[in-house]
Protein backbone atom coordinates (compact mmCIF):
# COMPACT_ATOMS: atom_id res chain seq x y z
CA UNK A 1 0.00 0.00 0.00
CA UNK A 2 1.46 3.34 -1.04
CA UNK A 3 1.31 6.10 1.48
CA UNK A 4 0.76 9.65 0.32
CA UNK A 5 3.53 11.91 1.48
CA UNK A 6 3.47 15.66 1.79
CA UNK A 7 4.88 17.60 -1.14
CA UNK A 8 8.34 19.11 -0.51
CA UNK A 9 8.66 22.83 0.02
CA UNK A 10 8.87 25.01 -3.08
CA UNK A 11 12.43 25.55 -4.29
CA UNK A 12 12.69 29.07 -2.92
CA UNK A 13 11.64 27.83 0.52
CA UNK A 14 14.92 25.93 0.86
CA UNK A 15 16.70 29.28 0.98
CA UNK A 16 19.32 28.55 -1.66
CA UNK A 17 20.96 31.59 -3.25
CA UNK A 18 20.82 32.17 -6.99
CA UNK A 19 23.68 30.57 -8.96
CA UNK A 20 26.52 32.91 -9.94
CA UNK A 21 26.15 35.11 -13.00
CA UNK A 22 27.88 34.36 -16.27
CA UNK A 23 31.58 35.14 -16.21
CA UNK A 24 31.88 34.59 -12.46
CA UNK A 25 35.32 33.52 -11.29
CA UNK A 26 35.84 30.11 -9.68
CA UNK A 27 35.74 31.63 -6.18
CA UNK A 28 32.15 32.76 -6.81
CA UNK A 29 31.11 29.22 -7.72
CA UNK A 30 32.90 27.82 -4.67
CA UNK A 31 31.07 30.29 -2.42
CA UNK A 32 27.75 29.29 -4.01
CA UNK A 33 28.44 25.58 -3.41
CA UNK A 34 29.56 26.20 0.17
CA UNK A 35 26.47 28.31 0.96
CA UNK A 36 24.14 25.64 -0.42
CA UNK A 37 25.96 22.84 1.39
CA UNK A 38 25.67 24.80 4.63
CA UNK A 39 21.90 25.13 4.16
CA UNK A 40 21.57 21.35 3.63
CA UNK A 41 23.79 20.64 6.66
CA UNK A 42 21.69 22.94 8.84
CA UNK A 43 18.56 21.12 7.67
CA UNK A 44 20.11 17.80 8.71
CA UNK A 45 21.12 19.15 12.10
CA UNK A 46 17.67 20.59 12.75
CA UNK A 47 16.08 17.16 12.35
CA UNK A 48 14.16 17.96 9.16
CA UNK A 49 12.66 14.81 7.65
CA UNK A 50 15.19 12.90 5.56
CA UNK A 51 13.18 13.04 2.34
CA UNK A 52 13.00 16.85 2.60
CA UNK A 53 16.79 17.03 3.07
CA UNK A 54 17.24 14.70 0.09
CA UNK A 55 14.90 16.87 -2.00
CA UNK A 56 16.87 19.99 -1.01
CA UNK A 57 20.19 18.34 -1.91
CA UNK A 58 18.78 17.18 -5.24
CA UNK A 59 17.43 20.66 -5.99
CA UNK A 60 20.81 22.19 -5.17
CA UNK A 61 22.73 19.77 -7.42
CA UNK A 62 20.19 20.05 -10.26
CA UNK A 63 20.40 23.83 -10.12
CA UNK A 64 24.20 23.78 -9.98
CA UNK A 65 24.54 21.42 -12.94
CA UNK A 66 21.96 23.33 -14.98
CA UNK A 67 23.68 26.68 -14.32
CA UNK A 68 27.12 25.28 -15.16
CA UNK A 69 25.86 23.71 -18.38
CA UNK A 70 24.18 26.96 -19.47
CA UNK A 71 27.46 28.84 -18.92
CA UNK A 72 29.49 26.17 -20.74
CA UNK A 73 27.05 26.12 -23.64
CA UNK A 74 27.03 29.93 -23.98
CA UNK A 75 30.83 30.02 -23.93
CA UNK A 76 31.10 27.16 -26.41
CA UNK A 77 28.75 28.76 -28.96
CA UNK A 78 30.43 32.13 -28.49
CA UNK A 79 33.77 30.52 -29.39
CA UNK A 80 32.43 28.32 -32.17
CA UNK A 81 29.55 30.18 -33.83
CA UNK A 82 29.42 28.05 -36.98
CA UNK A 83 26.01 26.57 -37.71
CA UNK A 84 27.30 23.00 -38.11
CA UNK A 85 29.09 22.95 -34.74
CA UNK A 86 27.68 20.42 -32.27
CA UNK A 87 27.93 19.98 -28.52
CA UNK A 88 26.74 17.09 -26.35
CA UNK A 89 26.50 16.63 -22.59
CA UNK A 90 26.48 13.04 -21.38
CA UNK A 91 25.49 12.18 -17.81
CA UNK A 92 27.34 9.41 -16.04
CA UNK A 93 26.45 8.07 -12.64
CA UNK A 94 23.90 9.65 -10.39
CA UNK A 95 23.30 11.54 -7.21
CA UNK A 96 19.58 11.03 -6.60
CA UNK A 97 17.78 13.03 -9.32
CA UNK A 98 14.37 12.54 -7.71
CA UNK A 99 14.49 8.82 -8.32
C-alpha positions in Angstrom: 0.0 0.0 0.0 1.5 3.3 -1.0 1.3 6.1 1.5 0.8 9.6 0.3 3.5 11.9 1.5 3.5 15.7 1.8 4.9 17.6 -1.1 8.3 19.1 -0.5 8.7 22.8 0.0 8.9 25.0 -3.1 12.4 25.6 -4.3 12.7 29.1 -2.9 11.6 27.8 0.5 14.9 25.9 0.9 16.7 29.3 1.0 19.3 28.6 -1.7 21.0 31.6 -3.3 20.8 32.2 -7.0 23.7 30.6 -9.0 26.5 32.9 -9.9 26.2 35.1 -13.0 27.9 34.4 -16.3 31.6 35.1 -16.2 31.9 34.6 -12.5 35.3 33.5 -11.3 35.8 30.1 -9.7 35.7 31.6 -6.2 32.1 32.8 -6.8 31.1 29.2 -7.7 32.9 27.8 -4.7 31.1 30.3 -2.4 27.8 29.3 -4.0 28.4 25.6 -3.4 29.6 26.2 0.2 26.5 28.3 1.0 24.1 25.6 -0.4 26.0 22.8 1.4 25.7 24.8 4.6 21.9 25.1 4.2 21.6 21.4 3.6 23.8 20.6 6.7 21.7 22.9 8.8 18.6 21.1 7.7 20.1 17.8 8.7 21.1 19.1 12.1 17.7 20.6 12.8 16.1 17.2 12.4 14.2 18.0 9.2 12.7 14.8 7.6 15.2 12.9 5.6 13.2 13.0 2.3 13.0 16.8 2.6 16.8 17.0 3.1 17.2 14.7 0.1 14.9 16.9 -2.0 16.9 20.0 -1.0 20.2 18.3 -1.9 18.8 17.2 -5.2 17.4 20.7 -6.0 20.8 22.2 -5.2 22.7 19.8 -7.4 20.2 20.0 -10.3 20.4 23.8 -10.1 24.2 23.8 -10.0 24.5 21.4 -12.9 22.0 23.3 -15.0 23.7 26.7 -14.3 27.1 25.3 -15.2 25.9 23.7 -18.4 24.2 27.0 -19.5 27.5 28.8 -18.9 29.5 26.2 -20.7 27.1 26.1 -23.6 27.0 29.9 -24.0 30.8 30.0 -23.9 31.1 27.2 -26.4 28.8 28.8 -29.0 30.4 32.1 -28.5 33.8 30.5 -29.4 32.4 28.3 -32.2 29.6 30.2 -33.8 29.4 28.1 -37.0 26.0 26.6 -37.7 27.3 23.0 -38.1 29.1 22.9 -34.7 27.7 20.4 -32.3 27.9 20.0 -28.5 26.7 17.1 -26.3 26.5 16.6 -22.6 26.5 13.0 -21.4 25.5 12.2 -17.8 27.3 9.4 -16.0 26.5 8.1 -12.6 23.9 9.6 -10.4 23.3 11.5 -7.2 19.6 11.0 -6.6 17.8 13.0 -9.3 14.4 12.5 -7.7 14.5 8.8 -8.3 
